Amino acid sequence: MSSPVRRVLIVLPAYNEEGSIAEVLNEIRSHHPSVECLVVDDGSADATALVARRVGVPVARLPFNLGVGGAMRLGFRYALEEGFDAVVQVDADGQHDPAAVPALLKELGAADIVVGARFAGVGTYEASGLRRVAMRVIAAVLSRTAKTKLTDATSGFKACGPRAIALFADHMPAEYLGDTVEALVIAARAGMRIVQVPVSMRARTAGRPSHNPIKSAVYLVRAFVALGFAFLRPAPHVRDAEGTVHP
């Protein structure tokens, strides 16, 4: 992991984000004009794919909604096939600040996965009620599993190096919270090194948030179910660059 990152792909899983996707893509280009992007349209019923293509960004379309994990698995497979050295996951709703991407990539020199953490001393993002309790407990469990301090195990703002790209191209789960909680458990059990960097999270630029206080109890139950399934799955095998499988 000591070699510098060469080719970077920013993957944006998008579901009904026609109101925000153009602004997000233009902001990414303004900060990182040489970085390639891929929008994965996760079965949207609106013009998300059309708007992204008008901006000049390639789009991979799923025939129906699989969730962020399913969309990201497609993105990782594309990155693996096209020889990218790093994948950065960025939300299509504008919550992730593209200006923070270099800070994530910088840490890939010594790690396989870098998590942009919301609860690490930067920004004012807050989660309330049972949802915040669930986040704290899950972060504590993941910290023990990954043998490093993680304050935000549910962040979708992440950078992945070559080993993690190969792992997630085969093993990224599509279930609820699969791209966050379960993916980190899978990575830790596969021997990946995971670190975090503090980031500031922003409000959505359009559309509706996926959670609200009324759904906190449901989130709590589903989060711990996702965590349980993550530990029940067999430890994954990882392909190297030549396609050889390693335990």
Secondary structure by P-SEA (a helix, b strand, c coil): ccccccbbbbbbbcccccccaaaaaaaaaaacccbbbbbbccccccaaaaaaaaabbbbbbbcccccaaaaaaaaaaaaaaacccbbbbbbccccccccaaaaaaaacccccbbbbcccccccccccccaaaaaaaaaaaaaaaaacccccccccccccccaaaaaaaacccccccccccaaaaaaaaaabbbbbbbbbbbbccccccccccccaaaaaaaaaaaaaaaaaaccbbbbbcccccccc
